[in-house]
Amino acid sequence: MSDTELYKMPTVECSPKFLLKLSQLMIFLVITYWVSQGTVNNIDYLLPALMVGAALSLFLSVPNARMGVTLGIPLLMVVWGLATGENDMIFFAIFMLLLIGPIVYLPAMATGDSTLDLDDETRLQRLGILWLVFAVFMLFVMAPLMGMAMEGEWAEEDPDGTTYNMSIDSTSQTIAQGALGLGVAGILVFLITAVLGMELGPMRPFHGGAMAASTMIIAQYLVLMADGGPAFDIIDMPFIIGLVGLIGLSPYAAYESDGNEEVPSSEPEPSEEA
């Protein structure tokens, strides 16, 4: 008979491990709110209910929750799309896989969760690649940073099909250009110090994470200040805070926190003298 616990209540504390879990929880709850908008039939509540279940199972460390959430939700969306003839749902499933996968695995990899069954070297290698993919996706695909910096204008489309043509003034565009440079620098710092394992003066992987996280905050501020955008929705704030937490705290938890070492020491321990 297995002694594996069905769930584990996380310790509420101001630690990178708990804050990463909290960031993860906020992101899933906000996604739940988004997908619940416009529900008409009872079947429409299935996806929001699954998202709530995913959020709680990850927060409570239910066994095999990570694999189930990462593959289960996109697979359900594919089946749903094929059954209803909604081809857009299949495309959205691929998008959700790219979004959910890093959100699910980054906290566990950063804190060295024992259920991953990975040695530290392998775990940190995979964490580095996953963080890079996620950071690039968030900064240059999800956030309209390139449009802000290069042209000062961009278009955003709501799930209901409404398109907003947004723009910022020249001062904000200059800020966007600085944020773009900061984000690229952060990704390069993390790539060199964490993934390639090279020294870059006093820079550490955490500095790259902090730069990328700061870029996301600046980009969101510019979106809120832009002309022609949708009405401000307070529910967007927990989502951004959660993403900033994942991007900024994951390198710190993995490379700076107690109990996580970037490279295991190769020096032999001194022998005890009789």
C-alpha positions in Angstrom: 0.0 0.0 0.0 1.5 3.3 -1.1 2.3 6.0 1.5 2.2 8.8 -1.0 0.2 11.7 0.2 -2.8 12.8 -1.9 -1.9 16.4 -1.4 0.5 18.6 0.6 -0.5 22.0 2.0 2.3 24.5 1.2 3.8 26.4 4.1 2.7 30.1 4.0 5.9 32.0 4.2 7.8 34.8 2.4 10.1 32.4 0.6 10.9 32.0 -3.1 9.3 28.5 -3.1 5.9 29.7 -1.7 5.9 32.9 -3.8 6.5 30.8 -7.0 3.6 28.6 -6.0 1.4 31.7 -5.3 2.4 33.2 -8.7 1.4 30.0 -10.4 -1.9 29.9 -8.6 -2.7 33.5 -9.5 -2.0 32.9 -13.2 -4.3 29.8 -13.4 -7.1 31.6 -11.5 -7.0 34.5 -13.9 -7.0 32.2 -16.9 -10.1 30.5 -15.3 -11.8 33.9 -15.1 -11.0 34.6 -18.8 -12.2 31.3 -20.2 -15.4 31.5 -18.1 -16.5 34.8 -19.8 -19.3 34.3 -22.3 -20.4 30.9 -21.0 -23.9 30.0 -22.1 -24.4 26.3 -21.8 -23.5 23.9 -19.0 -20.7 22.4 -21.2 -19.1 25.8 -21.4 -18.3 25.6 -17.7 -16.2 22.4 -18.2 -13.0 24.2 -19.1 -13.2 26.8 -16.2 -13.8 23.9 -13.8 -10.8 22.1 -15.1 -8.6 25.2 -14.8 -9.7 25.6 -11.1 -8.9 21.9 -10.6 -5.5 22.4 -12.2 -4.7 25.4 -10.1 -5.6 23.6 -6.8 -3.8 20.4 -7.7 -0.6 22.2 -8.5 -0.8 24.4 -5.4 -1.4 21.4 -3.2 1.3 19.3 -4.9 -1.1 16.5 -5.9 1.0 13.6 -7.4 1.3 13.6 -11.2 -0.5 17.0 -11.4 2.1 18.6 -13.5 1.9 16.1 -16.3 -1.8 15.9 -16.1 -2.3 19.6 -16.3 0.3 20.2 -19.1 -1.0 17.6 -21.4 -4.6 17.1 -20.2 -6.0 20.6 -20.8 -4.6 21.0 -24.3 -5.7 17.5 -25.2 -9.2 18.2 -24.0 -9.3 21.4 -26.1 -8.3 19.4 -29.2 -11.0 16.8 -28.6 -13.5 19.6 -27.9 -12.5 21.4 -31.1 -12.8 18.2 -33.2 -16.2 17.3 -31.7 -17.7 20.8 -32.2 -16.0 21.6 -35.5 -14.3 24.6 -34.0 -10.8 24.6 -35.6 -9.8 27.7 -33.6 -10.0 25.6 -30.5 -7.2 23.3 -31.8 -4.9 26.3 -32.5 -5.7 27.6 -29.1 -4.8 24.2 -27.6 -1.2 24.5 -29.1 -1.0 28.1 -27.7 -2.1 26.8 -24.2 0.5 24.0 -24.3 3.3 26.6 -24.9 1.9 28.8 -22.2 0.9 26.2 -19.5 4.0 24.0 -19.8 6.5 26.6 -18.5 4.1 27.9 -15.9 3.6 24.4 -14.5 7.2 23.2 -14.5 9.2 26.4 -13.7 8.4 26.5 -9.9 9.2 22.8 -9.5 12.5 23.0 -11.4 13.6 26.2 -9.7 13.1 24.8 -6.2 14.4 21.3 -6.9 11.2 19.4 -6.4 12.2 15.8 -5.6 9.3 14.3 -7.6 11.0 15.5 -10.8 13.5 12.6 -10.3 16.3 14.8 -11.8 19.8 15.3 -10.6 20.8 18.9 -10.0 22.8 19.3 -13.2 20.1 18.0 -15.5 17.4 20.0 -13.6 19.3 23.3 -14.0 20.0 22.6 -17.7 16.3 22.0 -18.4 15.3 25.0 -16.2 17.7 27.3 -18.2 16.2 26.2 -21.6 12.6 26.4 -20.3 13.1 29.8 -18.7 14.6 31.2 -21.9 11.7 29.9 -24.1 9.2 31.3 -21.6 10.9 34.7 -21.3 11.3 35.2 -25.0 7.6 34.1 -25.5 6.3 36.5 -22.9 8.5 39.5 -23.9 8.4 39.3 -27.6 5.2 37.4 -28.5 2.7 38.1 -25.7 3.8 41.7 -24.9 3.7 44.2 -27.8 7.2 45.4 -26.9 8.6 45.4 -30.5 5.7 47.5 -31.8 6.0 49.9 -28.9 9.7 50.4 -29.4 9.9 50.4 -33.2 6.7 52.2 -34.3 5.0 53.4 -31.2 1.8 51.7 -32.3 0.4 48.2 -32.4 -2.9 46.4 -32.6 -4.5 44.0 -30.1 -7.4 41.7 -30.6 -9.8 40.6 -27.9 -11.1 37.0 -27.7 -14.5 38.3 -29.0 -12.8 39.6 -32.2 -12.6 43.3 -31.3 -9.4 44.9 -32.6 -7.9 47.9 -30.8 -5.4 50.1 -32.6 -3.1 51.4 -29.8 -0.4 54.0 -29.7 2.0 55.8 -27.4 3.7 59.2 -27.6 7.4 59.7 -28.4 8.4 59.9 -24.7 6.7 56.5 -24.0 8.3 55.1 -27.2 11.7 56.0 -25.9 10.9 54.3 -22.6 9.8 51.2 -24.6 13.1 51.2 -26.5 15.0 51.2 -23.2 12.8 48.4 -21.9 13.5 46.4 -25.1 17.2 46.8 -24.6 16.8 45.8 -20.9 14.9 42.7 -21.8 17.4 41.6 -24.4 20.2 42.2 -22.0 18.4 40.2 -19.3 18.0 37.2 -21.6 21.6 37.4 -22.7 22.8 37.6 -19.1 20.8 34.5 -18.2 21.9 32.7 -21.4 25.6 33.3 -20.7 25.7 32.8 -17.0 23.0 30.0 -16.5 22.8 28.1 -19.7 26.3 28.4 -21.0 27.8 28.4 -17.5 30.2 31.3 -18.3 31.3 34.1 -16.0 30.1 37.6 -16.9 31.8 39.9 -14.3 29.6 40.1 -11.2 26.4 39.2 -13.1 24.4 36.2 -12.0 21.4 34.4 -13.5 19.2 36.2 -11.0 20.2 39.5 -12.5 19.0 38.4 -15.9 15.7 37.3 -14.4 15.3 40.6 -12.6 16.0 42.5 -15.9 13.4 40.5 -17.8 10.8 40.8 -15.1 11.4 44.6 -15.0 10.9 44.7 -18.7 7.5 43.1 -18.3 6.4 45.6 -15.7 7.4 48.5 -17.9 5.7 47.0 -20.9 2.5 46.5 -19.0 2.7 50.1 -17.7 3.0 51.4 -21.3 0.0 49.3 -22.3 -2.1 50.9 -19.6 -1.0 54.4 -20.7 -1.6 53.8 -24.4 -4.3 55.5 -26.4 -7.0 53.5 -28.1 -6.8 50.5 -25.8 -9.7 48.6 -24.1 -11.0 49.6 -20.7 -8.8 48.8 -17.8 -9.6 45.5 -16.2 -8.3 45.0 -12.7 -8.2 41.2 -13.2 -5.2 41.6 -15.5 -3.0 42.8 -12.7 -2.8 39.4 -10.8 -1.9 37.7 -14.2 1.0 40.2 -14.8 2.2 39.9 -11.2 2.2 36.1 -11.5 4.2 36.2 -14.7 6.7 38.7 -13.3 7.0 36.4 -10.2 7.8 33.3 -12.3 10.3 35.1 -14.5 12.0 37.0 -11.7 11.9 34.5 -8.9 12.7 31.2 -10.8 16.4 32.2 -11.4 16.8 33.4 -7.8 15.3 30.2 -6.3 17.4 28.0 -8.6 20.8 29.7 -8.3 20.8 31.9 -5.2 18.5 30.4 -2.5 19.8 28.0 0.2 19.7 24.4 -0.8 20.1 25.1 -4.6 23.6 25.2 -6.0 24.4 26.1 -9.6 27.3 23.7 -9.9 27.9 20.9 -7.3 31.3 21.3 -5.6 34.0 19.0 -7.0 36.5 19.6 -4.2 37.0 16.6 -1.9 36.0 16.9 1.7 38.9 17.0 4.1 39.4 13.7 5.8 39.1 13.3 9.5 42.3 12.7 11.3 42.3 10.0 14.0 
